[in-house]
Amino acid sequence: MRRRLVLQSGATVLLLGTRHLALGATILAVRVWPAPDYSRVTIESDSELKARHFFVASPPRLVVDIEGIDLNPALKEIMAKVLPDDPNIAGIRVGQNAPSLIRLVVDLKQTIQPQVFSLPPVAAYKNRLVFDLYPAQQADPLAALITERLSEKPPVEPDPLGDLIAQKDKKVSPPPFKAAQKPADKTDRLIIVAIDPGHGGEDPGAIGPGGTREKDVVLQIAHLLRDRINASTTNGNAMRAYLTRDADFFVPLHVRVQKARRVQADLFVSIHADAFFTPRPQGASVFALSQGGASSSAARWMADKENKADKIGGLNVGAKDVQVQRALLDMSTTAQINDSLKLGGAMLGEIGRVGKLHKPRVEQAGFAVLKAPDIPSVLVEAAFISNPDEETKLASSEYQRQLADALMRGIERYFAKNPPLARNRTV
């Protein structure tokens, strides 16, 4: 009997200890990342949070019960984090549903496919509870690019006869303008360049000594390059840029490759900004994939660093398709790598005209983001953001313009020697 009382007493102490630890969880930050692809809600705490969730279809909303915490000002802040233009979230409500049980209700603008998962501490983050809200109906990005192209008005030229009539009799209106005819020997095949601004959202990338974040700089450069591509043609064909992210949100590495393949991209250009342990290294680099070992220890180190983006950004490793898609994309070919080296060489030559190069040749390593087996793919490290002088340059609108011009010239040089293959995709 005495032993039973001691055991019961011990169990009570154990339960109280667990409850005390749970109640001691501190909410460190709440964040909301809106994007057309998906919206993410993150709750960061100093210990792991346990949660249950269910989806209600009408009206659409996600209900999440979080155990072991009480309502506090930090959690209440999440309601004010939702922006009016969030494409997926209409609002968030939070309340004390029971002792030590918080209920979050995420009101949605459309039907979603939710993923709720936990992330262990990594880099600057402690424990994170993440809600990823994917629209049930995903738009077709290739169809959107083609529709955009078709919606453009063709160039027009005036009718000289109409001008003469108008000059002779002011009361007579000139005939309507007629569209300029495209030469019959030129096909109209849409050339698509996938631009991949590195990092984003929960993953800031490297941060310079002055506080400049890699994810912001590379997105600015990507927007400039997009504008140049959209205003260009190659071999008589219109060009279009497709950004794997066009705002501040996280995209897993394998999804970046998937997105490029989904639009049948002709090229893939991933833009980053180097960082190193010391402020001394400087200069831009261009990398292609390697089927074997890395071309240098520095290239191997760089690939290892960039491949950690999924851990920092927060990948749901429990999602059913993650491992399958990674395996499907791990099929690099010699032809793809050879074409990537040609593209990288053309870009490196142009970048060297506007800034210093870290290495005079295209390097190779096992970058996960370059593993599209059918798309020439390169990763451009624009400069060392860890170098104070280069950080200032990266944040300069003038250097960003120069770099975007150089990348555009590199793309044009590549296509001049390697015309895009004929495909069924026409507009």
C-alpha positions in Angstrom: 0.0 0.0 0.0 2.8 2.4 0.9 4.6 1.5 -2.3 1.4 2.2 -4.3 1.1 5.7 -2.7 4.7 6.5 -3.4 4.3 5.5 -7.0 1.1 7.5 -7.3 2.8 10.4 -5.7 5.7 10.1 -8.1 3.4 10.0 -11.1 1.6 13.1 -9.9 5.0 14.9 -9.6 5.9 13.8 -13.1 2.7 15.0 -14.6 2.9 18.3 -12.8 6.5 18.7 -14.0 5.4 18.1 -17.6 2.5 20.5 -17.3 4.8 23.1 -15.7 7.3 22.8 -18.6 4.5 23.1 -21.2 3.1 26.2 -19.4 6.6 27.6 -19.4 6.7 27.7 -23.2 7.4 31.2 -24.4 6.2 32.5 -27.8 9.1 34.3 -29.3 7.6 35.4 -32.6 4.6 35.0 -34.9 4.9 35.6 -38.6 2.6 35.5 -41.7 4.1 35.1 -45.2 1.5 35.7 -47.9 2.0 34.5 -51.5 -0.1 33.3 -54.5 1.6 29.9 -54.3 0.7 29.5 -50.6 0.5 31.4 -47.4 2.5 30.4 -44.3 1.9 31.1 -40.7 4.7 30.5 -38.2 4.7 30.4 -34.4 8.2 30.3 -32.9 8.7 29.2 -29.3 11.4 28.2 -26.9 10.1 24.7 -26.7 8.1 22.4 -29.0 4.4 23.0 -29.3 1.9 20.2 -29.8 -1.0 20.9 -32.1 -4.0 19.3 -33.7 -5.9 20.7 -36.7 -8.9 20.1 -38.9 -10.3 21.9 -41.9 -13.9 23.2 -42.2 -15.1 23.5 -45.8 -18.0 26.0 -45.5 -17.0 28.7 -45.0 -13.4 27.6 -45.5 -11.3 27.8 -42.4 -8.5 25.9 -40.7 -8.9 25.2 -36.9 -5.7 24.6 -34.9 -5.6 23.6 -31.3 -2.3 24.2 -29.5 -1.7 22.5 -26.2 0.3 23.6 -23.2 0.1 27.4 -23.6 -2.2 30.2 -22.5 -3.3 33.2 -24.4 -0.7 36.0 -24.2 0.0 39.3 -26.0 2.5 37.6 -28.3 -0.1 35.3 -29.7 -2.7 38.0 -30.0 -0.3 39.8 -32.4 -0.9 37.2 -35.0 -4.4 38.7 -35.7 -2.8 41.9 -36.9 -0.2 40.2 -39.1 -2.7 39.3 -41.8 -2.5 41.8 -44.7 -5.7 42.7 -46.6 -4.1 41.5 -49.9 -3.2 38.1 -48.6 -4.4 35.8 -51.5 -5.4 33.0 -49.1 -6.0 34.2 -45.6 -9.0 36.5 -44.7 -8.1 36.7 -41.0 -7.0 34.9 -37.9 -8.9 34.5 -34.7 -7.3 33.3 -31.5 -8.8 32.5 -28.1 -8.5 30.4 -24.9 -10.5 27.3 -25.7 -9.7 25.5 -22.4 -7.1 25.7 -19.7 -3.7 25.4 -21.4 -5.4 25.1 -24.8 -5.3 27.8 -27.4 -7.5 27.6 -30.5 -6.5 29.4 -33.7 -9.1 29.8 -36.5 -7.6 30.8 -39.8 -10.5 32.2 -42.0 -9.7 31.6 -45.6 -10.5 33.2 -48.9 -10.7 29.9 -50.8 -10.5 26.1 -50.3 -7.0 25.1 -49.3 -4.9 22.0 -48.7 -3.3 22.6 -45.3 0.0 21.2 -44.0 0.7 21.7 -40.3 4.1 20.6 -39.0 6.8 21.3 -36.5 10.4 22.3 -37.1 13.3 21.8 -34.7 15.7 24.6 -33.8 18.1 25.5 -36.7 20.3 28.5 -37.5 18.8 31.6 -35.7 15.4 29.9 -35.1 14.1 28.0 -32.1 11.1 25.6 -32.3 8.6 26.5 -35.0 5.0 25.4 -35.5 4.1 26.0 -39.2 0.9 26.1 -41.1 1.3 26.0 -44.9 -1.9 26.8 -46.7 -1.9 25.7 -50.4 -4.8 26.7 -52.7 -6.8 23.6 -53.8 -6.9 25.0 -57.3 -3.4 25.9 -58.5 -3.1 28.2 -61.5 -1.2 26.9 -64.6 1.9 29.1 -64.9 2.6 28.2 -68.5 -0.9 29.1 -69.6 -0.6 32.4 -67.8 2.7 33.2 -69.7 1.1 32.3 -73.0 -2.1 34.3 -72.2 0.1 37.3 -71.3 1.9 37.0 -74.6 -1.4 36.7 -76.6 -2.9 39.7 -74.8 -0.2 42.0 -76.1 -1.2 44.2 -79.0 1.0 43.7 -82.1 3.1 46.6 -83.3 1.2 48.9 -85.7 2.3 51.2 -88.6 0.3 54.0 -90.1 -1.3 53.8 -93.6 0.4 56.4 -95.9 -2.6 56.7 -98.1 -4.7 57.6 -95.1 -2.3 60.3 -94.1 -2.5 61.9 -97.6 -6.3 61.8 -97.5 -6.4 63.4 -94.0 -4.0 66.2 -95.1 -6.1 66.9 -98.2 -9.5 67.0 -96.4 -9.4 67.7 -92.7 -13.0 66.5 -92.4 -12.1 63.0 -93.6 -10.7 60.7 -90.9 -7.8 58.5 -91.8 -8.4 54.8 -92.1 -7.6 52.8 -89.0 -4.1 51.6 -88.4 -3.2 48.2 -89.6 -1.0 45.7 -87.8 2.5 45.2 -89.0 3.0 41.8 -90.6 5.6 39.5 -89.2 8.0 38.0 -91.7 6.7 34.6 -92.8 10.0 32.9 -92.3 10.0 33.4 -88.5 8.2 31.2 -86.1 6.6 32.5 -82.9 7.8 30.1 -80.2 7.8 31.5 -76.7 11.3 31.3 -75.1 11.0 31.0 -71.3 13.8 31.7 -68.9 13.2 30.6 -65.3 14.7 33.1 -62.8 15.2 31.7 -59.3 15.8 34.4 -56.6 17.5 32.4 -53.8 16.1 32.0 -50.3 13.1 34.0 -49.2 10.5 34.1 -46.4 11.7 32.2 -43.4 15.1 31.8 -45.0 16.9 35.2 -45.2 20.0 33.7 -46.8 23.3 35.4 -45.9 23.2 38.7 -44.0 26.0 41.3 -44.6 27.8 43.2 -41.8 25.6 46.2 -42.5 22.4 44.1 -42.2 21.7 43.7 -46.0 19.8 40.4 -46.5 20.6 38.2 -49.4 16.9 37.3 -50.1 16.1 41.0 -50.7 19.0 41.8 -52.9 18.6 38.8 -55.2 14.9 39.4 -55.6 15.6 43.0 -56.7 18.1 41.7 -59.3 15.7 39.1 -60.5 13.0 41.7 -61.1 15.4 43.8 -63.2 16.5 40.7 -65.2 12.8 39.8 -65.7 12.1 43.2 -67.2 15.0 42.8 -69.7 14.0 39.3 -70.7 10.3 40.3 -71.3 11.4 43.2 -73.5 13.7 40.9 -75.6 13.5 38.4 -78.5 15.8 35.7 -79.6 16.0 34.3 -83.1 12.7 36.1 -83.9 10.9 34.6 -80.9 9.4 36.4 -78.0 11.0 35.8 -74.6 9.3 35.6 -71.2 10.8 35.4 -67.7 9.2 33.2 -65.0 10.2 33.8 -61.4 10.2 30.9 -59.0 9.2 33.5 -56.4 8.2 37.1 -57.1 7.8 38.2 -53.5 9.2 37.4 -50.0 8.3 33.8 -49.4 10.1 30.5 -49.0 10.2 27.9 -51.9 11.8 24.5 -51.2 14.7 23.6 -53.5 13.0 20.8 -55.3 9.9 22.9 -55.9 12.0 25.6 -57.6 13.2 22.9 -60.1 9.6 21.6 -60.5 8.3 25.1 -61.2 10.9 25.6 -64.0 10.0 22.3 -65.6 6.3 23.0 -65.3 6.6 26.0 -67.6 9.0 24.1 -69.9 11.7 26.6 -69.3 14.5 26.8 -71.8 17.0 28.0 -69.2 17.2 28.2 -65.4 19.2 30.9 -63.6 19.4 30.9 -59.8 20.6 34.2 -58.3 22.5 34.3 -54.9 25.0 36.4 -53.0 28.0 34.7 -51.4 29.0 34.8 -47.8 32.1 33.5 -46.1 33.6 33.3 -42.6 35.8 36.3 -43.1 35.2 39.6 -44.9 38.1 39.2 -47.3 36.7 37.1 -50.2 35.3 39.0 -53.1 34.0 38.7 -56.6 31.2 36.9 -58.5 31.0 33.2 -59.3 29.0 31.0 -61.6 28.3 27.4 -60.9 26.9 24.4 -62.8 25.9 21.0 -61.6 28.5 18.2 -61.2 27.7 14.5 -61.6 30.8 13.6 -59.7 32.9 15.5 -57.2 33.0 19.3 -56.9 35.5 21.2 -58.9 37.1 22.7 -55.8 36.7 22.5 -52.0 35.2 26.0 -52.1 32.6 24.9 -54.6 31.7 21.9 -52.4 31.4 24.2 -49.4 29.2 26.5 -51.3 26.9 23.8 -52.5 26.6 22.3 -49.0 25.7 25.7 -47.6 23.0 26.4 -50.3 21.6 22.9 -50.0 20.8 23.7 -46.3 18.1 26.2 -47.4 15.3 23.7 -46.9 16.2 23.2 -43.2 16.3 26.9 -42.5 13.3 27.8 -44.7 11.2 25.0 -43.2 10.4 22.0 -45.4 7.7 19.6 -44.4 9.7 16.4 -44.7 6.5 14.5 -43.8 4.8 15.5 -47.1 4.1 12.5 -49.2 5.7 13.8 -52.5 8.9 15.4 -51.2 11.1 12.3 -51.4 9.5 11.1 -54.6 10.1 14.4 -56.3 13.6 14.7 -55.1 14.4 11.2 -56.5 12.8 12.1 -59.9 14.9 15.2 -60.2 18.1 13.5 -59.3 18.6 12.4 -62.9 21.2 14.9 -64.2 22.5 14.2 -67.7 25.8 14.8 -69.4 24.1 16.9 -72.1 22.4 19.1 -69.5 25.6 19.7 -67.7 27.5 20.5 -70.9 24.8 23.0 -71.9 24.9 24.5 -68.4 28.7 25.0 -68.7 28.2 26.8 -72.0 25.5 29.1 -70.4 27.7 29.7 -67.4 30.7 30.6 -69.5 28.7 33.1 -71.5 27.4 34.7 -68.3 30.8 34.7 -66.5 32.4 36.5 -69.4 29.7 39.3 -69.3 29.8 39.6 -65.5 33.6 40.0 -65.6 33.0 43.2 -67.6 31.0 44.9 -64.8 32.8 43.6 -61.7 35.5 41.4 -60.2 35.3 37.6 -60.6 36.1 35.3 -57.7 37.2 32.5 -60.1 37.9 32.8 -63.9 36.0 29.7 -64.8 32.6 28.1 -64.2 32.8 25.9 -61.1 30.8 22.7 -60.5 29.3 21.0 -57.4 26.1 19.2 -56.4 23.7 22.0 -56.0 20.2 20.6 -55.4 18.6 23.5 -57.2 20.4 22.8 -60.5 19.1 19.2 -60.9 16.6 19.7 -63.7 17.6 16.9 -66.1 16.3 18.7 -69.2 17.1 22.4 -68.6 20.5 24.1 -68.8 20.9 25.5 -65.3 23.4 27.8 -63.5 23.7 29.4 -60.1 25.1 32.9 -60.0 26.7 34.2 -56.9 26.6 37.9 -57.6 29.2 39.0 -55.0 30.2 38.4 -51.4 27.6 40.0 -49.2 29.9 39.2 -46.3 32.5 41.7 -47.7 31.5 45.2 -46.6 32.5 46.8 -49.9 30.6 44.2 -51.9 27.6 44.5 -49.6 27.4 48.2 -50.4 27.7 47.4 -54.1 25.0 44.7 -54.0 22.6 47.1 -52.4 23.4 49.7 -55.0 20.7 50.1 -57.7 23.5 51.0 -60.2 25.3 47.7 -59.7 22.1 45.8 -59.7 21.3 47.3 -63.1 24.8 46.5 -64.4 24.5 42.9 -63.2 21.1 42.4 -64.7 22.4 43.8 -68.0 25.4 41.4 -67.9 23.2 38.4 -67.2 20.9 39.4 -70.1 23.9 39.7 -72.4 25.1 36.2 -71.3 21.7 34.7 -72.1 21.7 36.4 -75.5 25.2 35.1 -76.2 24.2 31.6 -75.2 21.1 31.6 -77.5 23.1 33.1 -80.4 25.3 29.9 -80.4 22.7 27.5 -79.1 19.3 28.3 -80.6 16.3 26.9 -78.6 15.1 23.6 -80.0 11.7 23.5 -81.8 8.9 22.5 -79.5 5.1 22.2 -79.7 4.7 25.2 -77.4 3.8 28.1 -79.7 1.7 31.3 -79.4 
